[in-house]
């Protein structure tokens, strides 16, 4: 997995809106929380996505954006987003291009590691976490990023 201080690799993936999104596009309006997850509609991934959804207003209030990446196709992502009312972008990576660039491919190329990155607008990874089983650690990681930006006076209107 890429570590803090590393340059975040550029990618272009299909998004759940029927278009394409690059890392540069996602960073246009502020730092990004980029999370990788194994699959839409699985219990753990649904819990993770919904926990991010539930704090999304706080995330946006400090000028952060969120995008999730998994190997499912855009149709699956659209259904997943709609069914769970997810207010952030989901990116489709069936060939595991970004998944491999961020070194979160599963053991022996099977599956995807559950990983979350905080990426600054200059594409530097500020912090990262992997926790394949302890899903709550990803929400705690994001909440910590929100608090750090809040205490630094970073509001969306800045």
N, C-alpha and C positions, 0 to 999 in steps of 0.2 A: 504494500500500500504506500502511496506517496505520502511523504511526511511534511510537517510544518516547515516553511521556508522554501519548499520546492515550487517551481513554476508550474501552474496548472496547465495541462495540455489543451490546446484548442480542439474543438470537435464541432461537427454539424450533424444533428440527428433530427429525424422526423418528430414532430410534437403532436400532442393530443388534439390540436386545433386543425390538423390537416396541412400544416406548413412545416417549415424547418426552423430550428433554432440552433445558433452557434453559442459557444461559451461567450464570445464577444457580445452577442445580442443580449444574453442573460445578464451580463455585467454592466450593461449600458446605464442603468438607473441606480446602481449601487452594488455593494458586496452581495455575494450569493452563498446560500446554503445549498449545496449540491449533495443529494443523497442517493445512494445506490441501494436497490432492494431486489430480492429474488423474483417475486411474481405478484401480479395483480390478484386480488380476491383470496389470497391465502390468509389464514387467521392472523399470523404475525405481521404480515405486510399491511393488512387492513388496519390493525391496531396502530401500527407506526404512522401510516398516512393520516388516520383520524386524529391521532395525538398532535400531529403537526397542524392539521386543519384547526383544531381547537385553540391553538395559540397563534394562529396566523395573523390576527389583528395586531398582537404585540410585536410580532416579527416585522410586519410592515411599518409599524409606528416608529421603529428605529432605523428605517431605511434599508432593511435587508430584503432580499428576494429568495424564493425557494424554487427548486426544480428537482424532480425525482427521475431516476433512470433505471429501467429494467429491460430485459430482453423481449417483452411482449410487444405485439404490434399495436398500431395506433388505435385500431378498433377496440381492442381490449382496454387500452388506456382511457379512451372516451367513455366506455361503459363504467369503468372503475371510478373515474372522476365524477361522472353524473350520479352514480348510485350512492356515493359517499360525500357528495357536495364538496369536492376538493377545490380550493381556490388558487391552486398553483399549477404550474406546468409539469406535465409528465412527458418524458422523452423515451422514444422507442429505440432500442439498441440490439436488434436481433442477431447481428453479426458480432456483437460484443466489442465493437471498436473502442468506444470510450471506456467501457468496463475494463478492457485490457490496458489502455493507456493509463488509467488510474490504479492499475494493479489490484483490482478487486474481483478478478475472476475466481470462481470457486476452485477447490482442490481438484487437480487433474482436469481442469477445464469444465467441471460440472457445476452448474448453478452460478450464483453471484454472492459475494460476501456482502453483508449488510454494513455499509460504511457511510459516514457523513463528513463532508468537508466544508470549512468556512473559507471562502475565496475572496480576496480583496479585488478591487476594481483594476489593479495593475497585474492581476492573474497570479498573485502569490498565495499559496495555501497558508492561511493563518493558523489553522488548527484542524485536526482530523481525529476521527474515532472509528474503530470497528468494534462491533458487538453483535455477533451473529445470533445469539440467543437472548441476551438481556436488552430487549427492545427499548425499555424505559431509559436506558443510558443515552439513546439518541435524542429523546425529548429533553433530557437534562442538559445535554451538550448544547442544544439550540437555545434553551432557556438561559444558559450561561452566556452565550453570545449576545442575546438580547440585553441582559443585565449589563454586560460590559459596555455595549454601545450606549445604553441609557445613561450609565454613570459617566461616560465620556461626553455626554451632552449631544449625542447623535440622534436627532429626531428626523423624521421623513422630510420636514420642511427645510432642513439645513441644506 
